[in-house]
Amino acid sequence: MTEQPIVIAPRTSLRWVRRFTEAGSEQDITRLLAEMAGEYGFRGYLLAVLPASTATELLPHVLVTNWPTEMLRSYDDAGLILGSPVIRHLRGSTNPFAFDVVGTNHARVDGKTEIAINLFRQYGLSRGAYFPAHNPLGQRGALAFAGDRPPLAHMEMAELNAIANLVFTRVVEFRAEANALVPLSGREIECLSWVSAGKTSIEISGILGLSEYTVNHYLNRATRKLEAVNRVQAVAKAIRAGLLT
């Protein structure tokens, strides 16, 4: 991974900024991202909330993407997030950076280099770039574009970087508005947060000084409010709505 120097983007980026600003729904954002990815020669895009250091899966943190779902599930089944050089880089830098599936994954120290390389190659996502993003509330995320086109030029990096914060902010806002009618209580959010960190109900009860029955009550109520089928889906929905960081 090599960080790219930021230069002033040409007028073409203003066209995209205007279009994303005028988008009226999350569906409009996904349509524009797909169009933008195609215009730059990529197979697809991914917008995600930056996973916490305790996260063991990527999929619950994905906001919108047209990367294959089966690929993301395979990524999580293999536990690739734990040794990901990309995630590590995103946590430590706010600069956009290019990636190459071979060069980037040779920095892994978990012995899963070949697994990661083969997975991304299988779906034609061997090269691309990540653009760290944040919103006014301080929530962090990243916008990625990937495919098999040649590496981006510096000016192209600047053009794509110009819309990262805007896209992340708009999608998080749309999610927050959609969940405004089912607000979670502080305790419900707190319990979901510990579930996202891999804690069981018994462990959470000890951490919070509550009975296991009470913890399960908060978690079950949060799951119903979020219209989720289980706790895992409830955590994923809460993360995507910006309720958990």
C-alpha positions as a LaTeX table, in Angstrom:
\begin{tabular}{lrrr}
\hline
Residue & $x$ (\AA) & $y$ (\AA) & $z$ (\AA) \\
\hline
Met1 & 0.00 & 0.00 & 0.00 \\
Thr2 & 1.35 & 3.37 & $-0.96$ \\
Glu3 & $-0.31$ & 6.56 & 0.11 \\
Gln4 & $-1.01$ & 8.93 & $-2.74$ \\
Pro5 & $-0.33$ & 12.68 & $-2.49$ \\
Ile6 & $-3.52$ & 14.69 & $-2.68$ \\
Val7 & $-3.86$ & 17.18 & $-5.51$ \\
Ile8 & $-6.68$ & 19.50 & $-6.46$ \\
Ala9 & $-9.31$ & 17.57 & $-8.38$ \\
Pro10 & $-10.50$ & 18.91 & $-11.73$ \\
Arg11 & $-14.00$ & 20.13 & $-12.43$ \\
Thr12 & $-15.34$ & 16.62 & $-13.02$ \\
Ser13 & $-15.38$ & 15.98 & $-9.24$ \\
Leu14 & $-17.75$ & 18.94 & $-8.78$ \\
Arg15 & $-20.29$ & 17.20 & $-10.98$ \\
Trp16 & $-20.25$ & 14.16 & $-8.72$ \\
Val17 & $-20.36$ & 16.26 & $-5.55$ \\
Arg18 & $-23.46$ & 17.99 & $-6.88$ \\
Arg19 & $-25.14$ & 14.72 & $-7.79$ \\
Phe20 & $-24.45$ & 13.08 & $-4.43$ \\
Thr21 & $-25.60$ & 16.22 & $-2.61$ \\
Glu22 & $-28.88$ & 16.18 & $-4.52$ \\
Ala23 & $-29.50$ & 12.46 & $-3.92$ \\
Gly24 & $-32.81$ & 11.97 & $-2.14$ \\
Ser25 & $-32.41$ & 8.44 & $-0.83$ \\
Glu26 & $-29.95$ & 5.69 & $-0.06$ \\
Gln27 & $-31.04$ & 4.02 & $-3.29$ \\
Asp28 & $-29.97$ & 7.14 & $-5.21$ \\
Ile29 & $-26.55$ & 6.94 & $-3.53$ \\
Thr30 & $-26.08$ & 3.29 & $-4.48$ \\
Arg31 & $-27.07$ & 4.01 & $-8.08$ \\
Leu32 & $-24.60$ & 6.88 & $-8.29$ \\
Leu33 & $-21.79$ & 4.85 & $-6.72$ \\
Ala34 & $-22.33$ & 2.05 & $-9.23$ \\
Glu35 & $-22.31$ & 4.58 & $-12.06$ \\
Met36 & $-19.16$ & 6.24 & $-10.73$ \\
Ala37 & $-17.40$ & 2.90 & $-10.30$ \\
Gly38 & $-18.18$ & 2.03 & $-13.91$ \\
Glu39 & $-17.00$ & 5.40 & $-15.19$ \\
Tyr40 & $-13.62$ & 4.86 & $-13.52$ \\
Gly41 & $-13.32$ & 1.30 & $-14.80$ \\
Phe42 & $-14.01$ & $-0.56$ & $-11.54$ \\
Arg43 & $-16.18$ & $-3.62$ & $-10.99$ \\
Gly44 & $-17.72$ & $-2.23$ & $-7.84$ \\
Tyr45 & $-17.72$ & $-0.17$ & $-4.67$ \\
Leu46 & $-18.01$ & $-0.71$ & $-0.94$ \\
Leu47 & $-18.93$ & 1.81 & 1.77 \\
Ala48 & $-18.48$ & 0.70 & 5.37 \\
Val49 & $-18.26$ & 1.87 & 8.94 \\
Leu50 & $-14.71$ & 1.44 & 10.24 \\
Pro51 & $-14.73$ & $-1.79$ & 12.31 \\
Ala52 & $-13.66$ & $-1.54$ & 15.91 \\
Ser53 & $-10.49$ & $-3.35$ & 16.99 \\
Thr54 & $-12.69$ & $-6.03$ & 18.60 \\
Ala55 & $-14.62$ & $-6.74$ & 15.38 \\
Thr56 & $-14.40$ & $-10.27$ & 14.00 \\
Glu57 & $-16.52$ & $-9.74$ & 10.86 \\
Leu58 & $-16.66$ & $-7.17$ & 8.08 \\
Leu59 & $-20.17$ & $-7.76$ & 6.72 \\
Pro60 & $-22.06$ & $-6.22$ & 9.68 \\
His61 & $-20.12$ & $-2.99$ & 9.12 \\
Val62 & $-20.93$ & $-2.68$ & 5.41 \\
Leu63 & $-23.37$ & 0.12 & 4.65 \\
Val64 & $-23.81$ & $-0.27$ & 0.89 \\
Thr65 & $-21.93$ & $-2.28$ & $-1.72$ \\
Asn66 & $-22.26$ & $-4.16$ & $-4.96$ \\
Trp67 & $-19.40$ & $-6.51$ & $-4.13$ \\
Pro68 & $-20.80$ & $-10.10$ & $-4.12$ \\
Thr69 & $-22.41$ & $-11.05$ & $-0.81$ \\
Glu70 & $-20.98$ & $-14.55$ & $-1.07$ \\
Met71 & $-17.50$ & $-13.06$ & $-1.29$ \\
Leu72 & $-17.99$ & $-11.00$ & 1.86 \\
Arg73 & $-19.35$ & $-14.04$ & 3.67 \\
Ser74 & $-16.33$ & $-16.07$ & 2.59 \\
Tyr75 & $-14.11$ & $-13.23$ & 3.83 \\
Asp76 & $-15.74$ & $-13.40$ & 7.26 \\
Asp77 & $-15.83$ & $-17.21$ & 7.37 \\
Ala78 & $-12.06$ & $-17.18$ & 6.83 \\
Gly79 & $-11.57$ & $-14.58$ & 9.59 \\
Leu80 & $-9.66$ & $-12.30$ & 7.24 \\
Ile81 & $-10.57$ & $-9.07$ & 9.03 \\
Leu82 & $-8.39$ & $-9.95$ & 12.03 \\
Gly83 & $-5.10$ & $-9.72$ & 10.11 \\
Ser84 & $-6.19$ & $-7.28$ & 7.41 \\
Pro85 & $-3.48$ & $-4.77$ & 6.44 \\
Val86 & $-6.21$ & $-2.60$ & 4.89 \\
Ile87 & $-8.25$ & $-2.36$ & 8.11 \\
Arg88 & $-5.07$ & $-1.72$ & 10.08 \\
His89 & $-4.12$ & 1.04 & 7.65 \\
Leu90 & $-7.56$ & 2.64 & 7.83 \\
Arg91 & $-7.41$ & 2.76 & 11.62 \\
Gly92 & $-4.08$ & 4.55 & 11.55 \\
Ser93 & $-4.38$ & 6.95 & 8.62 \\
Thr94 & $-6.81$ & 9.43 & 7.13 \\
Asn95 & $-5.09$ & 9.49 & 3.74 \\
Pro96 & $-6.47$ & 7.58 & 0.75 \\
Phe97 & $-4.36$ & 4.69 & $-0.46$ \\
Ala98 & $-4.19$ & 2.29 & $-3.38$ \\
Phe99 & $-4.10$ & $-1.47$ & $-2.92$ \\
Asp100 & $-2.97$ & $-4.45$ & $-4.93$ \\
Val101 & $-4.24$ & $-7.78$ & $-3.69$ \\
Val102 & $-0.82$ & $-9.43$ & $-3.93$ \\
Gly103 & 1.38 & $-6.67$ & $-2.56$ \\
Thr104 & $-1.09$ & $-5.65$ & 0.13 \\
Asn105 & $-1.79$ & $-9.13$ & 1.48 \\
His106 & 1.88 & $-10.04$ & 1.67 \\
Ala107 & 1.86 & $-7.73$ & 4.69 \\
Arg108 & $-0.43$ & $-10.13$ & 6.54 \\
Val109 & 1.06 & $-11.84$ & 9.59 \\
Asp110 & $-1.78$ & $-14.32$ & 10.19 \\
Gly111 & $-0.73$ & $-16.93$ & 7.62 \\
Lys112 & $-3.76$ & $-16.24$ & 5.42 \\
Thr113 & $-2.04$ & $-14.39$ & 2.60 \\
Glu114 & $-2.92$ & $-16.89$ & $-0.12$ \\
Ile115 & $-6.52$ & $-17.24$ & 1.08 \\
Ala116 & $-7.03$ & $-13.47$ & 0.82 \\
Ile117 & $-5.29$ & $-13.19$ & $-2.55$ \\
Asn118 & $-7.29$ & $-16.03$ & $-4.09$ \\
Leu119 & $-10.60$ & $-14.71$ & $-2.75$ \\
Phe120 & $-10.20$ & $-11.22$ & $-4.20$ \\
Arg121 & $-8.84$ & $-12.58$ & $-7.48$ \\
Gln122 & $-11.77$ & $-14.98$ & $-7.77$ \\
Tyr123 & $-14.19$ & $-12.05$ & $-7.87$ \\
Gly124 & $-12.08$ & $-9.79$ & $-10.06$ \\
Leu125 & $-11.26$ & $-7.31$ & $-7.28$ \\
Ser126 & $-7.48$ & $-7.44$ & $-7.50$ \\
Arg127 & $-6.72$ & $-3.70$ & $-7.48$ \\
Gly128 & $-8.33$ & $-0.51$ & $-6.27$ \\
Ala129 & $-8.25$ & 2.15 & $-3.60$ \\
Tyr130 & $-9.66$ & 3.01 & $-0.19$ \\
Phe131 & $-10.76$ & 6.48 & 0.87 \\
Pro132 & $-11.11$ & 7.06 & 4.63 \\
Ala133 & $-14.23$ & 9.04 & 5.55 \\
His134 & $-15.84$ & 10.66 & 8.56 \\
Asn135 & $-18.98$ & 12.65 & 9.32 \\
Pro136 & $-19.59$ & 15.70 & 11.56 \\
Leu137 & $-20.42$ & 13.39 & 14.49 \\
Gly138 & $-16.95$ & 11.88 & 14.35 \\
Gln139 & $-18.05$ & 8.50 & 13.02 \\
Arg140 & $-15.43$ & 6.93 & 10.78 \\
Gly141 & $-15.77$ & 4.82 & 7.68 \\
Ala142 & $-14.26$ & 4.18 & 4.29 \\
Leu143 & $-15.26$ & 4.14 & 0.64 \\
Ala144 & $-13.55$ & 1.58 & $-1.60$ \\
Phe145 & $-13.49$ & 0.95 & $-5.32$ \\
Ala146 & $-12.05$ & $-2.26$ & $-6.74$ \\
Gly147 & $-11.65$ & $-4.17$ & $-9.99$ \\
Asp148 & $-8.85$ & $-5.22$ & $-12.29$ \\
Arg149 & $-8.07$ & $-1.92$ & $-14.04$ \\
Pro150 & $-4.57$ & $-0.39$ & $-13.87$ \\
Pro151 & $-3.70$ & 1.60 & $-10.73$ \\
Leu152 & $-5.38$ & 4.98 & $-10.35$ \\
Ala153 & $-3.48$ & 8.11 & $-11.32$ \\
His154 & $-2.97$ & 10.79 & $-8.66$ \\
Met155 & $-5.69$ & 12.97 & $-10.17$ \\
Glu156 & $-8.17$ & 10.09 & $-10.18$ \\
Met157 & $-7.38$ & 9.43 & $-6.52$ \\
Ala158 & $-8.15$ & 13.07 & $-5.75$ \\
Glu159 & $-11.42$ & 12.97 & $-7.71$ \\
Leu160 & $-12.69$ & 9.93 & $-5.85$ \\
Asn161 & $-11.44$ & 11.18 & $-2.51$ \\
Ala162 & $-13.46$ & 14.37 & $-3.03$ \\
Ile163 & $-16.76$ & 12.53 & $-2.52$ \\
Ala164 & $-15.85$ & 10.06 & 0.27 \\
Asn165 & $-16.91$ & 12.13 & 3.28 \\
Leu166 & $-20.04$ & 13.33 & 1.51 \\
Val167 & $-21.18$ & 9.84 & 0.54 \\
Phe168 & $-20.48$ & 8.43 & 4.01 \\
Thr169 & $-22.31$ & 11.29 & 5.71 \\
Arg170 & $-25.36$ & 11.04 & 3.45 \\
Val171 & $-25.77$ & 7.29 & 3.88 \\
Val172 & $-25.37$ & 7.46 & 7.67 \\
Glu173 & $-27.95$ & 10.27 & 7.74 \\
Phe174 & $-30.40$ & 8.25 & 5.66 \\
Arg175 & $-29.94$ & 5.28 & 8.00 \\
Ala176 & $-30.42$ & 7.45 & 11.08 \\
Glu177 & $-33.63$ & 8.93 & 9.67 \\
Ala178 & $-34.96$ & 5.47 & 8.87 \\
Asn179 & $-34.33$ & 4.32 & 12.44 \\
Ala180 & $-35.52$ & 7.50 & 14.16 \\
Leu181 & $-38.93$ & 5.98 & 14.86 \\
Val182 & $-37.43$ & 3.05 & 16.79 \\
Pro183 & $-34.89$ & 4.67 & 19.12 \\
Leu184 & $-32.94$ & 2.39 & 21.39 \\
Ser185 & $-32.44$ & 3.14 & 25.06 \\
Gly186 & $-29.00$ & 3.71 & 26.51 \\
Arg187 & $-29.01$ & 0.28 & 28.13 \\
Glu188 & $-30.10$ & $-1.42$ & 24.90 \\
Ile189 & $-27.28$ & 0.25 & 22.99 \\
Glu190 & $-24.83$ & $-0.62$ & 25.76 \\
Cys191 & $-25.80$ & $-4.30$ & 25.70 \\
Leu192 & $-25.66$ & $-4.46$ & 21.90 \\
Ser193 & $-22.25$ & $-2.83$ & 22.01 \\
Trp194 & $-20.92$ & $-5.58$ & 24.26 \\
Val195 & $-22.49$ & $-8.24$ & 22.02 \\
Ser196 & $-20.63$ & $-6.68$ & 19.08 \\
Ala197 & $-17.44$ & $-7.11$ & 21.12 \\
Gly198 & $-18.13$ & $-10.84$ & 21.40 \\
Lys199 & $-19.47$ & $-10.92$ & 24.96 \\
Thr200 & $-22.17$ & $-13.36$ & 26.13 \\
Ser201 & $-25.19$ & $-12.41$ & 28.23 \\
Ile202 & $-23.49$ & $-13.79$ & 31.34 \\
Glu203 & $-20.34$ & $-11.77$ & 30.67 \\
Ile204 & $-22.36$ & $-8.61$ & 29.97 \\
Ser205 & $-24.28$ & $-9.05$ & 33.21 \\
Gly206 & $-21.00$ & $-9.10$ & 35.12 \\
Ile207 & $-19.66$ & $-6.06$ & 33.28 \\
Leu208 & $-22.79$ & $-3.96$ & 33.78 \\
Gly209 & $-23.78$ & $-5.29$ & 37.21 \\
Leu210 & $-27.15$ & $-6.54$ & 35.94 \\
Ser211 & $-28.83$ & $-9.93$ & 36.09 \\
Glu212 & $-28.56$ & $-12.19$ & 33.05 \\
Tyr213 & $-32.36$ & $-12.01$ & 32.77 \\
Thr214 & $-32.23$ & $-8.19$ & 32.56 \\
Val215 & $-29.47$ & $-8.25$ & 29.95 \\
Asn216 & $-31.48$ & $-10.68$ & 27.82 \\
His217 & $-34.53$ & $-8.45$ & 28.22 \\
Tyr218 & $-32.64$ & $-5.41$ & 26.87 \\
Leu219 & $-31.19$ & $-7.42$ & 24.01 \\
Asn220 & $-34.51$ & $-8.99$ & 23.04 \\
Arg221 & $-36.23$ & $-5.60$ & 23.12 \\
Ala222 & $-33.52$ & $-4.03$ & 20.98 \\
Thr223 & $-33.77$ & $-6.90$ & 18.51 \\
Arg224 & $-37.54$ & $-6.38$ & 18.18 \\
Lys225 & $-37.19$ & $-2.62$ & 17.76 \\
Leu226 & $-34.67$ & $-3.08$ & 14.98 \\
Glu227 & $-36.88$ & $-5.73$ & 13.34 \\
Ala228 & $-33.99$ & $-8.16$ & 13.40 \\
Val229 & $-34.26$ & $-11.93$ & 13.49 \\
Asn230 & $-31.47$ & $-12.39$ & 16.04 \\
Arg231 & $-28.81$ & $-10.55$ & 18.01 \\
Val232 & $-26.23$ & $-10.78$ & 15.25 \\
Gln233 & $-28.54$ & $-9.05$ & 12.80 \\
Ala234 & $-29.55$ & $-6.53$ & 15.47 \\
Val235 & $-25.88$ & $-5.60$ & 15.98 \\
Ala236 & $-25.39$ & $-5.28$ & 12.22 \\
Lys237 & $-28.43$ & $-3.01$ & 11.87 \\
Ala238 & $-27.35$ & $-0.89$ & 14.83 \\
Ile239 & $-23.87$ & $-0.44$ & 13.38 \\
Arg240 & $-25.23$ & 0.51 & 9.98 \\
Ala241 & $-27.62$ & 2.99 & 11.58 \\
Gly242 & $-24.73$ & 4.68 & 13.36 \\
Leu243 & $-25.97$ & 3.60 & 16.80 \\
Leu244 & $-22.79$ & 1.65 & 17.55 \\
Thr245 & $-19.24$ & 2.77 & 16.75 \\
\hline
\end{tabular}
